[in-house]
Amino acid sequence: MRTSGFAKWTRQFEDERARRVALDDPDWGHRATLHPAVWAGVQRFQVGEDGDGANLVAKADEAGDDDYAQAVRLFVAEEQNHARLLARLLAAGGVPALTGHWSDTVFVRLRRLLGLRMELLVLLIAEVVALRYYRALRDGTDDPLVTDIAGRILADEQRHVPFHCERLHDSLAELPRVTRRPVMALWRLLLVAVCLVVAADHGRGLRQLGVGRLRFVTDVVASSGAVASAVLTPRPDAWTSTG
């Protein structure tokens, strides 16, 4: 596969790791307070962020781009850090972490169906939905610990999306030109379906955060157009998310 300079992503992930160490963890001495419906959403997203990423790392290794494979390892480490932060947040609220959830099981099985391209297409759906959720969590509560953690995770996700877009741009370049836009159109349709499920499942919590189901779906679908364009255009790293 043609490479497109993933060494720069490795440097960005490494720079962020150093910044995270310097920033240190939030003050876990504060007890977090949220509506039970919001806690339920945090529990489910914590499950989704957890995992060792072994399948994705193996596929990245098979792709034959050492810089990309290293960047993927650093990406997985950031996702694991999100899971850790959310687990600590749940503990600060006296809420247990879940051992699993059906939605995460479905996503994992879909991602593992085929090769790296399919894995990234499904993963990108989760990342785009997560962007809107963490923005709602950051902006929809007055709890300083929740706001801090959601803001940290959101900042990471805003880097993850263009990272995946760039790799998918390279991957789709291997397909006949006539098939590329239909692939991303199907991706957007799947994203709509997933978003409707998330909105239904998290509706009560989203309302507590000031975001109704319809607005959540509308915002995610609107942002997906820019993401699809980023995958299809020669410079997908130019895509930025409004935070």
Secondary structure, 3 states (H helix, E strand, C coil): CCCCCCHHHHHHHHHHHHHHHHHCCCCCCCCCCCCHHHHHHHHHHHHHHCCCCHHHHHHHHHCCCHHHHHHHHHHHHHHHHHHHHHHHHHHHCCCCCCCCCHHHHHHHHHHCCCCHHHHHHHHHHHHHHHHHHHHHHHHCCCCHHHHHHHHHHHHHHHHHHHHHHHHHHHHHCCCCHHHHHHHHHHHHHHHHHHHHHHHHHCHHHHHHCCCCHHHHHHHHHHHHHHHHHHHHCCCHHHCCCCC
